[in-house]
Amino acid sequence: MFSRSLITIAAALALALGVPLQTFAASFNVRPGAWQMSMSTLLVGNPLPPEALASMPPEKRARVEEAMKARAGKPVTITHKACVSQEDLDQNRIIQADKNDNQCTRKVLSKSASRLVMEQTCPEPHASTTQMTIEAKTPETLSANIVRVRGDGKGKVTVDVKGFWLGPDCAGIKDDH
C-alpha cells in the first residue's frame, strides 16, 4: 500500500511540475558503451530550404545542388562508431542530434524498455519536424527509423539505422557531435 501511495504522489507531483510521465518509464534496455551504427540515408525533394541555398556563394551552391541531384532517390549508407553513455540513455539521446540542432526541441511521445518514439521540432531558418522510432531488439542490437520533413514540406530525409554493441569500452571513439 505504501508504494502505491508513493507512485500516486510522484505522478501528482510530476503533473503539477510539468514533468512528462515518460520520465518515470522503464529505462531503454540497451547497453552503454561502444556501438557500431550503420545508417542508410535517402533524400526526397530538396532537404535544404531555398534561403540556405540562396545564401551560398555560387560555386558552393552549384556543388551542393549537384550533390543533392546525384543522391536523390538513391540511398547512401555510412557506418561509424559511437559511444553511448548511461547519461545518454537516461536522457533519450541514443541517437545523437546533429551539431546544428541545438535550437531544436525533442519530445518523448512514448517509451518502453524496448521502444522509444520521439519528435523533434526545429525553428527557422531551418524549420523541420523529425519523427524517430528506436527499437531495442536485444540489449546489444537496435534499429531506428528517422524521418525529417522540411518545414514547408518540400524536402524529406529518411534514415534507417542498424546498430550493434561492440563492448563497454569507448576508448578511441571520437565524439563528433
N, C-alpha and C positions, 0 to 999 in steps of 0.2 A: 504494500500500500504506500509506503514511504517513497519508493522510486517512482510510482505512478504520479504522486503529487509533485515530485521534483520535475518530472517531464512536463506536467501541466504548467508549472510555474515558469520553467525555461521557455516554453512555447509562448506564454503570455508576455514574458519579458522581451522575447525576440520580436513579437509583433509590435509591442509598444516602442521599442527602439528602432524598428525598421530593419532588423536583421533578417535576411531571407531564411526560410525554414530549411532550404537545401544545405545551409551551413551545418545543420545537425545530421545530415545524411551520412550514410556509411562512407568510409574512405574509399576512394577509387582503388581497386585492387590490382595495382601494378607495382613492380619493384623499383625502388630508387636506384640510380646508378647509371652506367653507360648503356646507351641504346643505339642501335643502327636503324635509321629511318630511311625508307625508300619512298620518294614522293613523285607521283605521276601527275603532271600539270597539263590542263587543256584550256586554251583560250578560245572564247567565243565572242565575236564582235571586237570592239576596241576597249580594253580594260582601263585605258588612261583617258581622263576627261580632256575635252578639246583645249581647255585652258592650260593644262600641263604641256601639251604638245606645242601650243602657240608660244609659250614662254621659252622654249628651247631654241638655241641657235640653229639656223637652217641645216647645217651639216649633221648635227646630232639628231635633229628631228627626222631627217631622211634615214639615218641609220636605225633609229628606233622604229619608225614606220615599216621599214624593210624587214627588220627582225620580227615584228609582230605579224606581218603578212606571211613570212616564211613559216611561222609557228602555228598560224591559225588552223584549227581543226586537226592538228597533229599533236598527240601527247608527247611530252618531254619528261623523261624520268631522271631524277638525280638521287644519289644515295649519300648520306652523311651520317656522322656520329654525333650524338647529343648527350649531354649529361642532364639527367632529370633528378633533382633533389627531392627530399621529403617535403621541403617547403613548397616546391613547385607542385607536387601532388596535392598538398593541403590547400593551395590557393588556385587549383584547377588550371595550372599552367603546364600541362603535359606537353602540349604542342605550343612552342613559343610564338608570340606575335612578331610581326616584322618590326624592325628598328623604328620605322616611321609611324607605328601605330600608337604612339604614346598619348595621342589626343582621343583615342577610341575608348569606348566603354564596353565591357563584357558583362553579360548576364547569364547565369546558370538557369536554364529552362527546366532541366530535370537531371537527377544524379542518383545512381545506384552504385553498388560495388563493381559492376561490370559495364556500365554505360553512362556517358556524360554527354549532355546536349547543351550547347551554349549558343548565344547570339552575340555578335559584336557589331556595334554601330559606330561609324566614323563620320565626323562632320566635314564640311567644306574645308579646304579646297579639294579634297579627295574623298568626297562622300561615298560611302558604301555600306552595305549590310552583309554580314557574313554569318552563315549557319554552319556550326561544327557539330558533328556527331562522332564521338570517340568510343570505341568498344574494346574492352579487355577480354579477349577470349580465354586467356590464362594470365597469371601474373607476369609471364615472360613474353607475351605477344599482344600486340594491339593493332587495330585498324581504325582508320578515320576517313571521313568524307567531309570536305570543306568546300563550301560554295560561296564565293564572294561576288555580289552583284553591285555594279556601279550605281550610284545614287539616281542617275537618270534612266537606269535600266538598259543602257545601250552596250554594256560590256559585262562579261562574266568570266570568272576564273574558277575552274573546278580542280580540286586537288584530292587525289586518293593517296592515303598514307598506309604503309605496312611497316610495322616496327617490331623488332625483337631485342630482348635484353641481352647484353653482352657480359654483364657482371657488375658487381658492386663498386668497382674502382673506376673513377672518371679521369685518372691520370692521363695527361696527354691530349685530352679533348678540349679544344678551344671553343669557348663560348662566343659565337659570332652574332648574338642577338643583343 
